[in-house]
Amino acid sequence: MQPTPMTRIHRRLSFTTRLVIFAIAGQCLFGDLQAALQREGDNVVLTDKPRCRFAWPEWDYTNISNPLLLTKNTLDRSIIGIMRIRAGDTLPRGKTKITATMSTQQISALLRENVLGRGQRIDSLTADNTTISGAPAVRLRFTEPASPARRRAVEYGFVKGGYFFYLLFSAVDDPDYVNVLKDFQRIVSTFKVLD
């Protein structure tokens, strides 16, 4: 039996309607992914749990979930990372489990273990205590004299609300280093855990 002109229109309409529905669903899905990072004036909020707010440095992002990865130019030149790790888990290169009640001495040891576990040569490794979002924190600073370019890095760690917050910065040691470091320091100084 030959399809009638009305049947052909119905099939096309059905196909077109299905195509539109898939396009809308894809847009909704993409919108939901973008919603994980919401702009609030000069700040952004990571909306997935645990939520946090910080000053937006106007860098590009390569990932907006956990971890959030930012770059000013390319990842091989500069990177800022923000990880939220649930108590009971470990840092990417660590072996020690994170606890919800870690002291600054334990956090310092945890950060050192993670950095040294990368298997790269590390120079000038120093640690000092500070405060972020009202919680005791540790700042670790070091250099990576690897080729092709020497890199300088700063990492922070603190525990709040059953999560370990790991803020890291690494950049090539060049004339722009001071400017990109200021962007990271602005993130750290405004970082607030919301829940």
Secondary structure per residue as TSV (DSSP state, phi and psi in degrees):
chain	resnum	aa	ss	phi	psi
A	1	M	-	360.0	134.4
A	2	Q	-	-77.1	133.8
A	3	P	-	-67.5	139.2
A	4	T	-	-77.5	161.4
A	5	P	H	-56.4	-34.8
A	6	M	H	-67.1	-39.0
A	7	T	H	-64.4	-40.7
A	8	R	H	-62.6	-43.3
A	9	I	H	-63.1	-43.2
A	10	H	H	-61.0	-42.1
A	11	R	H	-63.9	-44.5
A	12	R	H	-63.5	-43.4
A	13	L	H	-62.4	-42.6
A	14	S	H	-61.5	-45.4
A	15	F	H	-63.5	-45.1
A	16	T	H	-62.9	-43.4
A	17	T	H	-61.6	-43.3
A	18	R	H	-63.6	-40.9
A	19	L	H	-62.0	-43.4
A	20	V	H	-64.0	-42.0
A	21	I	H	-62.6	-43.8
A	22	F	H	-63.9	-39.9
A	23	A	H	-63.9	-42.9
A	24	I	H	-65.6	-42.5
A	25	A	H	-62.1	-42.1
A	26	G	H	-62.6	-40.9
A	27	Q	H	-64.9	-40.7
A	28	C	H	-63.1	-43.3
A	29	L	H	-62.1	-47.3
A	30	F	H	-61.0	-40.7
A	31	G	H	-62.1	-39.0
A	32	D	H	-64.8	-38.0
A	33	L	H	-65.0	-42.5
A	34	Q	H	-67.6	-27.8
A	35	A	T	-66.9	-16.4
A	36	A	T	-66.5	-15.7
A	37	L	E	-131.3	101.8
A	38	Q	E	-109.7	135.7
A	39	R	E	-82.5	134.6
A	40	E	E	-134.6	85.4
A	41	G	T	66.6	-122.9
A	42	D	T	-85.0	-0.6
A	43	N	E	-111.9	168.0
A	44	V	E	-129.5	157.1
A	45	V	E	-124.2	128.1
A	46	L	E	-81.7	114.6
A	47	T	-	-88.1	-15.2
A	48	D	S	-79.3	156.4
A	49	K	S	-73.0	141.2
A	50	P	S	-77.5	133.2
A	51	R	-	-70.1	146.9
A	52	C	E	-149.9	155.9
A	53	R	E	-126.3	144.6
A	54	F	E	-159.6	163.4
A	55	A	E	-65.8	137.6
A	56	W	-	-88.4	122.4
A	57	P	-	-83.9	3.4
A	58	E	-	66.0	27.5
A	59	W	-	-88.4	162.9
A	60	D	E	-77.9	158.8
A	61	Y	E	-122.9	146.3
A	62	T	E	-107.2	-14.5
A	63	N	E	-154.7	135.6
A	64	I	-	-116.4	6.3
A	65	S	S	-98.3	-148.8
A	66	N	S	-104.9	110.4
A	67	P	S	-86.0	151.4
A	68	L	E	-84.7	127.1
A	69	L	E	-120.2	125.9
A	70	L	E	-117.7	149.0
A	71	T	E	-145.2	141.1
A	72	K	S	-83.3	-33.0
A	73	N	S	-133.6	-80.2
A	74	T	-	-134.0	156.0
A	75	L	T	-61.2	-23.8
A	76	D	T	-81.1	-7.9
A	77	R	T	-102.4	-45.6
A	78	S	E	-156.4	145.2
A	79	I	E	-149.3	142.2
A	80	I	E	-123.3	132.1
A	81	G	E	-126.9	144.0
A	82	I	E	-130.9	118.0
A	83	M	E	-118.3	143.5
A	84	R	E	-122.2	111.7
A	85	I	E	-116.3	124.2
A	86	R	E	-65.0	141.0
A	87	A	T	-54.8	137.7
A	88	G	T	105.0	-19.2
A	89	D	-	-96.2	-179.4
A	90	T	-	-122.6	164.3
A	91	L	-	-69.9	162.6
A	92	P	T	-52.0	-41.7
A	93	R	T	-109.1	10.9
A	94	G	-	-95.4	167.0
A	95	K	-	-117.2	-25.3
A	96	T	S	-76.8	130.9
A	97	K	-	-74.8	140.5
A	98	I	-	-77.5	138.0
A	99	T	-	-118.1	158.0
A	100	A	T	-73.9	-8.5
A	101	T	T	-121.9	32.3
A	102	M	-	-68.0	138.7
A	103	S	-	-83.4	168.8
A	104	T	H	-64.3	-31.8
A	105	Q	H	-64.8	-40.8
A	106	Q	H	-69.0	-38.2
A	107	I	H	-64.8	-42.2
A	108	S	H	-59.7	-45.3
A	109	A	H	-64.0	-38.7
A	110	L	H	-63.7	-46.1
A	111	L	H	-64.3	-43.2
A	112	R	H	-60.8	-45.2
A	113	E	H	-57.8	-43.0
A	114	N	H	-65.3	-45.6
A	115	V	H	-65.4	-46.8
A	116	L	H	-69.6	-23.7
A	117	G	T	-73.6	-7.8
A	118	R	T	-74.5	-17.2
A	119	G	-	77.3	15.3
A	120	Q	S	-104.5	157.7
A	121	R	-	-71.6	131.3
A	122	I	-	-124.7	132.1
A	123	D	E	-119.1	158.2
A	124	S	E	52.7	47.2
A	125	L	E	-79.1	116.8
A	126	T	E	-130.9	152.9
A	127	A	E	-135.6	143.4
A	128	D	E	-147.7	158.7
A	129	N	E	-90.0	148.4
A	130	T	E	-152.9	-167.9
A	131	T	E	-134.3	136.7
A	132	I	E	-134.5	131.9
A	133	S	T	52.4	36.1
A	134	G	T	77.0	7.5
A	135	A	E	-115.4	145.3
A	136	P	E	-60.7	134.8
A	137	A	E	-136.5	166.0
A	138	V	E	-123.5	136.2
A	139	R	E	-109.9	128.5
A	140	L	E	-114.1	130.8
A	141	R	E	-124.9	142.6
A	142	F	E	-163.9	168.3
A	143	T	E	-119.8	151.7
A	144	E	E	-118.8	101.2
A	145	P	-	-81.0	35.9
A	146	A	-	-79.4	159.9
A	147	S	S	-89.4	154.0
A	148	P	S	-84.2	-15.5
A	149	A	S	-138.4	144.1
A	150	R	-	-69.3	136.3
A	151	R	E	-118.7	148.2
A	152	R	E	-116.1	143.8
A	153	A	E	-138.0	150.3
A	154	V	E	-136.8	133.8
A	155	E	E	-133.7	143.2
A	156	Y	E	-123.6	148.1
A	157	G	E	-143.0	139.2
A	158	F	E	-157.0	159.0
A	159	V	E	-112.9	133.2
A	160	K	E	-156.6	132.2
A	161	G	T	61.3	34.2
A	162	G	T	80.9	9.6
A	163	Y	E	-126.9	150.0
A	164	F	E	-100.0	124.0
A	165	F	E	-100.0	124.8
A	166	Y	E	-122.7	108.2
A	167	L	E	-108.7	124.2
A	168	L	E	-131.8	150.7
A	169	F	E	-141.6	135.7
A	170	S	E	-147.4	134.3
A	171	A	E	-149.5	154.1
A	172	V	E	-64.7	137.5
A	173	D	S	-79.6	84.0
A	174	D	S	-133.1	-176.8
A	175	P	T	-59.3	-24.3
A	176	D	T	-84.4	-5.5
A	177	Y	H	-55.3	-45.1
A	178	V	H	-60.1	-41.3
A	179	N	H	-67.1	-44.0
A	180	V	H	-70.9	-32.0
A	181	L	H	-63.6	-39.5
A	182	K	H	-61.0	-38.5
A	183	D	H	-61.1	-44.4
A	184	F	H	-65.1	-43.6
A	185	Q	H	-61.7	-33.4
A	186	R	H	-66.7	-39.0
A	187	I	H	-61.7	-49.4
A	188	V	H	-62.2	-44.5
A	189	S	H	-69.2	-20.8
A	190	T	H	-107.3	0.7
A	191	F	-	-67.1	123.7
A	192	K	E	-131.9	130.4
A	193	V	E	-84.7	125.6
A	194	L	-	-93.2	-32.5
A	195	D	-	-162.3	360.0
